[in-house]
Amino acid sequence: MKKLLINICGCLMLLLSMGACSPVSDDVSSPDGRLRFSLSRQDGVLSYTLSRGESTVLAPSRLGLVLREADLSKNLKIEKVSRSSFSETWQEPWGEEAEINNTYNEMRVDLLAGGEQPMKFTLVVRLFNDGLGFRYEVPEGQGLDALTVIDEITEFALPTDATAWSIPTHRTEYYENIYRDAPVSRLDTVCTPLTLQLDPTLYLAIHEAALTDYAKMNLTSTGSNRTTLRADLTPWSTGEKVFAGASLTTPWRTVIVADKPGDLILSRLMLNLNEPSQLTDTSWLEPGRYIGIWWAIHMDTYTWSQGERHGATTANTKRYIDFAAAHGFAGVLAEGWNTGWDGDWTKNGNLFSFTQSTPDFDLQEIVRYATSKGVRFIAHAETGGAASNLEAQMEEAFALYEKLGINCVKTGYVGALIDGKERHDSQYGVRHYRKVVEAAARHHLMIDNHEPVMPTGLQRTLPNLMTQEGVRGQEYNAWATDGGNPPSHTVTLPFTRGLAGPMDYTPNVFCHTNKVHPETRPGTTTAGELALNVLLYSPLQMAADAIENFENLPAFEFVTSCPTTWAQTVVPEAEIGKYITMARKERGGNRWFLGSHTGEQARQTNIALSFLDKGATYRARIFADGEGAHYAGNPYPVAISEREVTADDVLQLPLAPGGGAAIIFEKL
């Protein structure tokens, strides 16, 4: 009897021990059943795995938050698990697709964190056919008026030392750097999106969605073999990561899972994880192509500041407006139109006025003249990093712009710190950018934001946030001491920065003569530069060169013909950093536009035209590299030709080093 009691007690102790220490798991699959997210709790610690079929995509990875008020990363208990499914198709007012399918399976896991301050929170998981999104939600009503995030424990544990394309966080301003490929184990703290290749048929992109009142997530390599990536939030100057009220909802942490590089570009997971549009009327949003008094300033022909060579004068701006009207451009940007540019404006941003123009620039006359020509004036609002100065003026300035008929503002934040104190991608910066976009929406203004926080899909919720910089763009081909952007740069961006959303790279520089920095120039041929109009997406896109360099250029036809918003996008071929071919169908018409670009190595393309309508014939107008073209020594030759093609054809084109091709397919 005594032996029996001992055995019973032993079994009970074993069962209790299993309840406390053994893994407890819950799962959710993607709608097509291919991806599976598995959640486990062991010793009070929560972790997850992500698998695709029999393959491990992410090995066991920890989850949780550390608040000043409570530790939500240990002593965790699963209280409830609920599941649901959702499917819809929604329309974008502008974008890379006219309609977007949003289908996912969701799992909500209600958790209780024990300790001195017990706290409830929820892990929300959504699994799509193309990837994963998850976030943390801390509800109010737990006896606390404020919450402070000290750390985020979120991990992404890779099963192998994958190849990563990244830029470093702490040695990069405004995300303006060259993406390099290296093993994950050799990474420093890096920015997202982080693009990874685990094997020849498995590509990942780790990023976030719906960053609205939180700190930007970076990733740092940790663990004994340094193949585990952990969230690294950009802090306030005081060290805290995030300040919140009585409740807290984090951005979504996202992982795109793709079979091939082109599929990364076609994922709409990030947009689907943002809230629907807050704008009930989007008819005033006008995607389009514009020109600007910009490149000639970089070339030192003009200046931003007042003086003999001031670029943004009434007379010079009218000259640009005339050119825009003659060639069908939607707008003209004039940088330096307002007061505050004299002296070192990067250190005196508080001197900028966003309503007062310089004596040689008549704002009302320029807007009147542009309107009479069917062109919009784009106002420039550089802050020199003095965000509080813009906030103090923006209601008055934006009301003035709306009254005059200006519908677009390019904002800028050149300065190491915002307001001399906080980093651009801290919660302070995130809050400021949101205020500006919301204020602009109230006054029917589109925003092109330079020196931004990395985009996370907010354009779905506030579609007047049209485009953002956050990329090493064309300006580096004017003054960078390293010679400019190499050819590999623009065939890497679609798979890295481009995954975060529209980027204002400002393509279309065709003159490689640089009197200021003779060794610096675009790392593309003219045909390759044309291809960027298709490859690097932005609904507001500038033809960047000085207007004199467009005159008598036959290839300019492609620029003036190419739309900036699309009904459909396909990627027939791609290899990260090597080459890419992309085709896009215009909205409200039957034309397709194709861009093909290669890196330093010349190549022969073989493009299957199966994206064209079956049974139809198209006239293909081809702008390709001409004989002897080379990005370094002879960028100018462009061969323009026409031929009839169908969906059954395979188009073969030779691409020069740093070269490309741009094609208009018109249905006959």
Disulfide bonds with the S-S distance in Angstrom:
none
